Amino acid sequence: MALDVANGVSHHSRAGAEWWRSGTIYQIYPRSFADANGDGMGDLAGITSRLESLSTLGIDAVWLSPFYKSPQKDAGYDVSDYCDVDPLFGTLEDFDRMLNRAHELGLKVLIDLVPNHSSDQHKWFQAAINSAPGSREREFYHFKDGRGENGELPPNNWLSLFGGAAWTRITEKDGTPGQWYLHLFDSSQPDLNWSNEEVQKAFEDILRFWLDRGVDGFRVDQPHAMAKAAGLPDHPDVARAGAGFIEGEASPPMWFQEEVHPIFRRWRKILDSYPGDRAMCGEAYVLPLSFMALWVRPDEFHQTFNFRFLNAGWQPKALFDTINESFEAFDGVGAPSTWVLSNHDVLRHASRFGGDYGKATDSDGVGPNAPQPNRELGLTKARAATMFMLGLPGASYLYQGEELGLPEHTTLAPEFRQDPTFARTGGKRVGRDGCRVPLPWQAGVGEANGFNTNGKSWLPQPGIYREYSRDQQDGVAGSTLELYKRALRTRRELKLGEGSFAWLPQFTNDRALGYRNGDILVIHNFGTDALALPAGKVILRSVFSGDESHIAPNETVWVQLAH
């Protein structure tokens, strides 16, 4: 079955040399990257010590998940002070040293900003619960009287993404049952009230604080949740949507509200007022992509994550449609498309492609009682998928450890799990801990394989991580690490991120997908039989079966046309 190539899109390189249009950004999950002080928790000094390895990998920028002061109820996404570093990770001086070293190595640094909610330990929330209903302090959040005869029922039917109701009732200072506050995530993460001008000004000051220190931009967490419908009405279809949304639903009351756009325009003006190409990437889980494109108009976000691509799985029709939709949507507003296969919230793609687990964003992970992925098949497909992705024009995001081919920790015991999803659902959802396990750097150096020298680790590594350690792959022909290095180097040298795109009709069907970027052909074999290679020079292949004239099943090749 041939796909409808005639209706497939093409893409041409656009003017604009800003790094974020074509860069490769590497996500660092600080608590799991590298531990310098041996307390079992990754830290900023550990990141600094390993930055050179990222420079040699061939990336353009790093994005750090939260390192701010936090009670760590949700691994730092519950922020108690947006302008300071949690002692777990070091100090502001440690951050400055890390930032300066990154810049010395030519790396940009993006930091996570979490504006939808704070920690319940933030001074703003503490002031709110210690103030009276209707006070200025409570207006920083969404406090409401409950329904029912005595206010014993939540103010509306909204649900938490982490399980259960999206409302928690407080006890007032006089000991009486009080108002309810909104939290779309954990109860320790109260949602901020973005209709409040004071909240908006406070975050503009936070932006300036970090920009003044020299950061190159922000990854913005859950921006589509910040504005809520006036009056916080019931979700009319909560039974079907649950805590999420129904694709194509233009305006569920807790997602995608139009009022967020003026906020981001103000932020964009702030970033544009600083020298250099400062950038904002939104974690805007907005579908279809025609909706998402509204978030990356020239005066709003520079880019957003492409969750459609993340969820496409690994089969030709879904990928064909996704790539077409991506270029059509983003080219229409002059923004680059982004491409991503893994992050700190989803099952690692080296495991996801080794089993049938549905959409990436539907799965928190895989537990020991679930069907286990096929490690060999998963890694083969993951290597091929990465090569296929890195050939596409636009910006690419990598998640720490994927360059090692790390699989998910699928056998993590319940007593080690820390994700609030696991606790709030009574273990029915295993949570995201499996993709957050610390990295193995040196095989046999402690139980954590060089994450530190003493083997302490906030989450234990599985025994198989030893064979994936960086020192076991560095300089080893055919290793996943070396494949990433070669792919990233070639991508940069040939300027594939800035390039063009057109489908190859002879390789676009139910057995293969192929496209052209400049004089590079990128082809993946989805079938069970080998495919004949087109004429040209093979410059990179994800696996090599020994047959130089064919593309093996589950293999991606890059072929350079003769000049």
C-alpha positions in Angstrom: 0.0 0.0 0.0 1.5 3.3 -1.1 0.9 6.3 1.2 -0.5 9.4 -0.5 2.8 11.0 -1.3 1.1 13.4 -3.7 -0.6 15.0 -0.7 2.5 14.9 1.5 4.1 18.2 2.4 7.5 19.5 1.5 9.5 21.9 3.6 12.1 24.5 2.6 14.7 26.1 4.8 13.6 29.4 6.2 15.5 32.6 6.8 16.9 33.0 10.3 20.1 31.7 11.8 18.9 31.6 15.4 20.4 28.5 17.1 17.1 27.3 18.4 15.6 26.8 14.9 17.9 23.9 14.2 19.7 23.0 17.4 19.9 19.7 19.3 19.0 20.2 23.0 19.9 17.6 25.6 17.7 17.3 28.6 19.5 16.9 32.0 17.5 15.6 34.9 19.8 17.0 37.6 19.1 14.5 40.3 20.1 11.6 38.0 22.9 13.0 35.9 26.0 13.0 38.0 26.6 13.2 41.8 29.7 15.1 42.8 29.4 15.0 46.6 28.4 11.3 47.0 25.1 11.8 48.8 23.2 9.8 46.2 21.6 12.8 44.5 22.9 14.4 41.3 23.9 18.0 41.6 25.1 21.0 39.8 28.8 20.3 40.5 28.2 16.9 39.0 26.7 18.4 35.9 29.7 20.8 35.6 32.1 17.9 35.8 30.5 16.1 32.9 29.7 19.0 30.5 32.7 18.2 28.4 31.3 14.8 27.6 28.1 16.5 26.3 30.2 18.9 24.2 32.0 15.9 22.6 28.6 14.3 22.0 27.8 17.1 19.6 24.8 18.9 21.1 24.1 22.6 21.0 22.3 23.2 24.3 21.3 21.6 27.5 17.9 21.9 29.3 17.9 21.4 33.1 14.9 20.1 34.8 14.1 22.0 38.1 16.9 22.5 40.6 15.1 25.3 42.6 14.4 25.1 46.3 11.7 22.5 46.8 10.3 20.0 49.3 10.8 17.5 46.4 7.3 16.1 46.6 7.3 15.9 42.8 11.1 15.8 42.1 11.4 19.6 42.1 8.3 20.5 40.0 6.9 21.7 43.3 8.9 25.0 43.7 9.2 26.8 47.0 11.6 29.5 45.8 12.0 30.3 42.1 15.2 32.3 42.6 17.4 30.0 44.6 18.9 26.5 44.3 17.9 23.7 46.5 20.7 22.6 48.8 20.3 19.1 47.3 21.8 20.4 44.1 24.2 23.1 45.5 24.1 26.9 45.5 23.6 29.8 43.2 27.4 30.0 42.9 27.4 26.3 41.8 24.8 27.3 39.2 26.9 30.2 37.9 30.0 27.9 37.6 28.0 25.4 35.7 26.6 28.1 33.4 30.0 29.6 32.7 31.6 26.3 32.0 28.8 25.4 29.5 29.3 28.7 27.7 33.0 28.1 27.6 32.3 24.9 25.8 29.9 26.6 23.4 26.7 25.1 24.9 23.5 27.1 25.5 21.6 26.5 28.8 17.9 26.4 29.1 16.3 26.1 32.5 12.9 24.7 33.5 10.2 27.2 34.6 7.2 25.9 36.4 4.5 28.6 36.3 1.2 26.7 36.6 1.7 25.8 40.3 4.1 26.3 43.2 4.8 24.2 46.2 2.5 24.4 49.1 5.6 25.5 51.1 6.1 28.6 48.9 5.8 31.8 51.0 2.9 32.9 48.7 0.8 29.8 49.6 1.7 29.9 53.3 0.6 33.5 53.4 -2.6 32.5 51.7 -3.6 29.8 54.1 -2.8 32.1 57.0 -5.0 34.8 55.6 -8.8 35.2 55.5 -11.0 34.1 52.6 -11.2 36.9 50.0 -7.8 38.3 51.0 -5.1 39.6 48.6 -3.0 36.6 49.6 -5.6 34.0 48.6 -6.0 35.7 45.3 -2.5 34.3 44.4 -4.2 30.9 44.0 -7.6 29.4 43.3 -9.4 29.3 46.6 -13.2 28.6 46.5 -16.0 27.7 48.9 -17.1 24.2 48.5 -20.5 22.9 47.3 -23.0 21.1 49.4 -24.9 22.2 52.5 -21.7 22.8 54.5 -19.2 23.3 51.7 -18.1 19.7 52.1 -18.0 19.0 48.3 -15.3 20.2 45.9 -16.1 23.4 44.0 -16.2 21.6 40.7 -15.7 18.2 39.1 -12.1 18.6 37.9 -9.7 15.8 38.4 -6.0 15.8 39.2 -3.6 14.4 36.6 -1.9 12.5 39.4 -5.1 10.8 40.4 -8.2 11.8 42.5 -9.9 15.1 42.8 -8.2 18.4 41.8 -9.3 20.1 45.1 -8.1 19.9 48.7 -9.9 21.5 51.6 -7.9 23.5 54.2 -8.6 23.9 57.9 -8.9 27.6 58.7 -6.8 29.2 61.5 -9.7 28.9 63.9 -9.8 25.2 63.3 -13.0 25.1 61.2 -13.3 23.4 57.8 -12.4 26.1 55.3 -12.1 26.8 51.6 -10.8 24.5 48.9 -7.8 25.1 46.7 -7.2 23.9 43.2 -4.3 21.6 42.2 -4.3 20.0 38.7 -1.4 17.9 39.9 -0.5 16.8 43.5 -2.1 18.4 46.5 1.3 19.8 47.4 1.2 21.8 44.1 -1.5 24.5 44.3 -2.3 26.1 41.0 -1.5 29.8 40.7 -4.1 32.3 39.7 -2.8 33.8 36.4 -5.7 36.3 36.2 -3.9 38.1 39.1 -1.7 40.8 37.8 0.6 40.4 40.9 1.3 36.8 39.9 2.1 37.9 36.4 4.5 40.6 37.6 6.2 38.2 40.0 7.0 35.8 37.2 8.3 38.5 35.0 10.8 39.3 37.8 11.7 35.6 38.0 12.4 35.6 34.2 14.7 38.7 34.6 16.5 37.1 37.6 17.7 34.2 35.5 18.2 36.1 32.3 20.4 38.5 34.2 22.5 35.5 35.3 23.0 34.6 31.7 20.7 31.7 30.9 19.8 31.3 27.3 16.1 30.6 27.8 13.4 28.5 29.4 11.5 25.3 28.9 8.1 26.2 30.3 6.2 23.5 32.2 2.5 23.0 31.5 1.8 26.4 29.9 -1.5 25.3 28.5 -2.8 24.8 32.1 -2.0 28.3 33.4 -5.3 30.1 32.6 -8.6 28.7 33.7 -12.1 29.5 32.5 -13.8 32.3 34.4 -15.8 30.9 37.3 -14.1 27.5 37.1 -17.1 25.7 35.7 -17.6 21.9 35.7 -16.0 20.1 32.8 -19.1 19.0 30.8 -17.5 15.8 29.6 -15.2 14.8 32.5 -16.3 11.2 32.4 -14.7 10.9 28.9 -11.9 13.4 29.2 -10.9 12.4 32.8 -8.1 14.7 34.0 -7.0 15.4 30.5 -8.8 16.6 27.4 -10.4 15.3 24.2 -8.4 15.9 21.1 -9.9 18.7 19.1 -11.7 20.1 22.1 -11.0 23.8 21.7 -11.4 25.0 25.2 -11.9 22.7 28.1 -12.2 24.9 31.2 -8.7 24.0 32.6 -6.7 23.8 29.4 -5.8 26.0 26.4 -7.6 29.2 27.5 -7.0 32.2 25.3 -5.9 34.3 28.3 -2.5 32.6 28.3 -1.5 34.2 25.0 -1.1 37.8 26.3 1.1 36.4 29.1 3.5 34.8 26.7 3.6 37.9 24.5 4.8 39.8 27.6 7.4 37.1 28.3 8.6 37.2 24.7 9.2 40.9 24.9 11.3 40.4 28.0 13.5 37.7 26.3 13.8 39.9 23.1 15.1 42.8 25.2 18.2 40.7 26.2 21.2 40.3 23.8 21.7 37.0 22.0 19.1 34.5 20.9 17.2 33.8 24.1 14.5 31.2 23.6 11.4 29.7 25.1 10.1 26.2 24.5 6.6 25.4 25.8 5.5 22.0 27.0 2.2 22.8 25.4 0.4 19.6 25.1 -2.1 21.0 22.5 -3.6 18.9 19.8 -4.1 18.9 16.9 -0.9 20.6 15.8 -2.9 23.3 14.1 -3.9 24.4 17.6 -0.3 24.2 18.8 0.9 26.4 16.0 -1.0 29.3 17.7 1.5 29.1 20.6 4.5 29.7 18.4 3.4 32.7 16.5 6.3 35.2 16.0 5.5 37.1 19.2 5.0 34.1 21.6 7.0 30.9 22.2 9.9 30.2 19.9 9.0 26.5 19.8 6.9 23.9 21.5 7.4 20.2 22.1 5.9 18.0 19.3 3.8 15.6 21.3 2.2 14.3 18.2 5.6 13.0 17.0 6.3 11.5 20.5 3.1 9.6 20.4 3.2 8.5 16.8 4.7 5.1 17.8 6.9 3.5 15.2 4.8 2.6 12.1 4.8 4.3 8.8 1.3 5.7 8.4 1.3 7.5 11.8 4.8 8.9 11.2 3.9 10.0 7.6 0.8 11.8 8.8 2.6 13.4 11.8 5.5 14.8 9.8 3.1 16.2 7.2 0.9 17.8 9.9 4.0 19.2 11.7 5.5 21.0 8.8 2.2 22.2 7.6 1.3 23.7 11.0 4.6 25.2 12.0 5.7 26.4 8.6 2.4 28.3 8.5 3.5 30.5 11.4 7.3 30.6 10.6 8.3 28.4 13.5 10.6 25.4 13.5 9.1 22.0 14.2 10.6 20.1 17.1 11.2 16.4 17.3 11.5 14.3 20.5 11.3 10.6 21.3 11.9 10.5 25.1 11.8 12.7 28.2 11.5 12.5 32.0 7.8 11.8 31.9 7.5 8.9 29.4 8.7 5.3 28.9 12.2 5.4 27.4 11.9 4.7 23.6 14.5 2.0 23.8 11.9 0.1 25.9 8.8 1.6 24.4 9.7 0.2 20.9 10.4 -3.2 22.4 6.8 -3.8 23.4 3.2 -2.7 22.8 2.6 0.1 25.3 0.4 2.5 23.4 1.0 6.3 23.2 4.1 7.5 25.1 2.1 10.0 27.1 -0.5 7.3 28.1 2.1 5.3 30.0 3.8 6.3 33.2 6.2 3.4 32.9 6.3 -0.4 33.1 6.3 -2.3 36.4 7.7 -5.7 37.2 4.3 -7.3 36.8 3.6 -6.0 33.3 4.7 -7.6 30.1 8.4 -6.8 29.7 9.9 -5.2 26.6 12.2 -7.0 24.2 15.5 -5.2 24.9 17.3 -6.2 21.7 14.4 -5.3 19.5 13.7 -2.1 21.4 17.3 -0.8 21.1 17.4 -1.7 17.4 14.3 0.3 16.7 15.4 3.1 19.0 18.7 3.6 17.2 16.9 3.6 13.9 14.2 6.0 15.2 16.8 8.5 16.5 18.6 8.5 13.1 15.3 9.0 11.3 14.5 11.9 13.7 18.0 13.6 13.5 17.8 13.8 9.7 14.7 16.0 9.9 15.0 19.8 9.6 14.1 21.7 12.8 15.1 21.3 16.4 15.7 18.0 18.1 15.5 17.1 21.8 17.4 14.3 23.5 16.8 12.9 26.9 19.8 12.0 29.1 20.9 8.4 28.7 19.3 7.8 25.4 22.7 8.2 23.8 23.7 5.1 25.7 20.7 3.2 24.6 19.4 3.0 28.2 16.3 1.0 28.7 13.6 1.8 31.2 14.1 0.3 34.7 11.0 -1.9 34.5 11.6 -4.0 37.6 12.0 -1.2 40.2 10.5 -2.4 43.5 7.6 -0.6 45.0 9.6 0.5 48.1 11.9 2.6 45.9 9.2 4.5 44.0 8.9 8.2 44.6 6.6 9.5 41.9 3.4 11.0 43.5 1.3 9.2 40.8 2.3 5.9 42.3 1.1 7.0 45.8 -2.1 8.8 44.7 -3.3 5.8 42.7 -2.4 3.2 45.3 0.2 1.7 42.9 -2.3 1.2 40.0 -0.1 3.5 38.0 3.6 2.8 38.5 4.7 6.3 37.7 7.7 7.7 36.0 10.6 6.6 38.2 11.7 4.0 35.7 13.0 6.6 33.2 14.6 8.8 35.9 17.1 6.3 37.3 20.7 7.7 37.6 23.1 7.4 34.7 25.9 4.8 34.5 29.2 6.5 33.7 31.8 3.9 34.6 31.1 0.2 34.8 31.9 -1.3 38.2 32.6 2.0 40.0 30.2 1.5 42.9 26.8 0.0 42.6 25.7 3.1 40.6 28.4 2.6 38.0 30.2 5.9 38.3 27.1 8.1 39.0 29.3 8.8 42.0 32.2 6.9 43.5 30.5 5.4 46.6 27.5 3.7 44.9 24.8 5.7 46.7 21.8 6.4 44.5 18.4 7.9 45.2 16.9 5.3 42.8 18.8 2.0 42.3 20.0 1.1 38.8 19.1 -2.3 37.4 22.0 -4.7 37.1 21.9 -4.5 33.3 23.0 -0.8 33.4 26.6 -1.8 33.8 26.8 -2.9 30.2 25.4 0.4 29.0 27.9 2.5 30.9 29.5 5.3 29.0 33.0 4.0 29.4 32.0 0.7 27.9 30.8 2.5 24.7 33.1 5.5 24.3 35.3 4.9 21.2 33.8 1.5 20.6 32.7 1.0 17.0 29.1 0.2 16.6 28.1 1.3 20.1 25.0 3.4 20.5 27.1 6.3 21.9 29.3 6.3 18.9 26.2 6.2 16.6 24.9 9.3 18.3 28.2 11.1 18.0 28.5 10.4 14.3 24.8 11.3 13.6 25.1 14.6 15.5 28.4 15.5 13.9 27.0 14.7 10.5 23.8 16.6 11.2 25.8 19.7 12.2 28.3 19.4 9.3 25.6 19.0 6.6 23.3 21.5 8.3 20.4 19.1 8.3 18.6 21.0 11.0 18.5 24.0 8.7 17.6 22.0 5.6 14.7 21.1 3.4 12.3 18.1 3.3 10.6 16.1 0.6 9.2 12.6 0.6 10.8 9.9 -1.5 7.9 8.2 -3.4 9.8 4.9 -4.0 10.4 4.6 -0.2 7.1 5.9 1.2 4.7 3.0 1.7 3.6 0.5 4.3 7.1 -1.1 4.3 9.3 2.0 4.4 9.6 5.7 4.9 12.1 7.8 3.1 12.7 11.5 2.7 15.3 13.9 1.2 17.0 16.7 3.1 19.3 18.5 0.7 21.4 15.8 -0.9 20.9 13.3 2.0 18.3 10.5 1.7 17.0 9.2 5.0 15.3 5.8 4.7 13.9 3.4 7.2 12.8 -0.2 6.5 9.6 -1.1 8.4 9.2 -4.4 6.6 10.5 -7.9 7.1 12.6 -8.1 4.0 15.7 -6.2 3.0 15.3 -3.3 0.6 17.7 -2.4 -2.1 19.7 0.8 -1.4 19.4 3.7 -3.8 22.5 4.9 -5.7 24.8 7.1 -3.6 27.2 6.9 -0.7 26.1 5.4 2.6 27.4 7.7 5.3 25.5 6.3 8.3 23.4 3.3 9.2 21.7 2.4 12.4 22.6 -1.3 12.2 24.8 -3.1 9.7 23.9 -6.6 8.7 26.9 -7.1 6.4 25.0 -6.4 3.2 26.2 -3.2 1.8 23.6 -3.1 -1.0 20.5 -3.4 1.1 18.6 -1.9 4.0 17.9 -4.4 6.7 14.6 -4.6 8.5 14.4 -2.1 11.3 17.4 -0.2 9.9 17.7 3.5 9.0 20.3 4.6 6.5 21.6 8.0 5.4 22.6 8.1 1.8 24.4 11.0 0.2 23.7 11.6 -3.4 26.6 12.1 -5.8 27.3 15.7 -6.7 
